[in-house]
Amino acid sequence: MKFWHVVLSPKFIKNVPASIPIEEILSAIQVFSKNSGSLKVRFQFPGSKLDTTNWVLESPDTVLTELTQIKKIPIRWNMYQISEFYHIKRCNFCQAYGHTTKNCHHNIPSCATCVGYHTTKDCLSEYCFCVNCFSKNNFDHNNPSSYHSARDKRCPCYLTEIELHKKSRHYSHNWITP
């Protein structure tokens, strides 16, 4: 006996004004996606611009494909970017990937900006240095550039985490035989 297994993939819409209700956003998506009724709101978090919100929506891979092709959605005469959401855990205490501050086993903080032994919010440094790339270089001598913040979206270690996350997901319908 075979079962149909649908893998859900999170997408998010960036920097939508907080005043726009989610129902209006979902309505706008319905215009462009045949299967948008299967979208589920996962959560929201503050956008990078003032008074904006990022909405994370979960969708089957068919909707994911449609939304990936659209890339932007018009809402109230403005265009808002749609992209895939990668849930990458990074500790804000030690800056390592794979866990959060709540589960960190380190006793001394590492600054996300300069690798100093202080919290990131207390950093006074004028230069950036990534603790993750520095550790990787010491371990495997791969030598990615370390002159960036551990929070940098172009960090080679962060990009590696995204690739590992993508490999752990199945972006298609799968038949499962018990």
VENVEN-V843668 format. One line per field, one symbol per residue. ss: DSSP state (A for helix, B for strand, O for the rest). phi: phi as a letter, one per 30 degrees, with the letter a starting at -180 (. if undefined). psi: psi as a letter, one per 30 degrees, with the letter a starting at -180 (. if undefined). A space follows every 50 residues. Layout:
ss=???
phi=???
psi=???
//
This chain:
ss=OBBBBOOBBBBBBBBBBOOOOAAAAAAAAAAAOOOAAAOBBBBBBBOOOO OBBBBBBBBBAAAAAAAAAAOBBBBOOBBBBBBBOOOOOBOOOOOOBOOO AAAOOOOOOOOOOOOOOOOAAAOOOOOOOOAAAAAAAAAAOOOOOOOOOO OOOOOAAAAAAAAAAAAAOOOOOBBBBO
phi=.ccdccdcbdbbcchdeedddddddddddedcbdcddcdbddabbeddce hbbcccccbddddeddddddibbdbhibcbdcbdccdcdbddcciddjac eecdcdccdbddcbiddadddcdcdcccaddddddddddchdidecdadd cddceeddddddddddddcccadbdccd
psi=kkkkkkkkkkllkkhkkffkleeeeeeeefefkegffgkkkelllklflk hlkkkkkkllfeeeeeeeeeelkkkhglkkkklkkjijkkkfefgllfll eegkglfklkkfegglillefgkgkflkkkeeeeeeeeeghfhlkgillf fkfgkeeeeeeeeeeeffkjhlkkkkj.
//
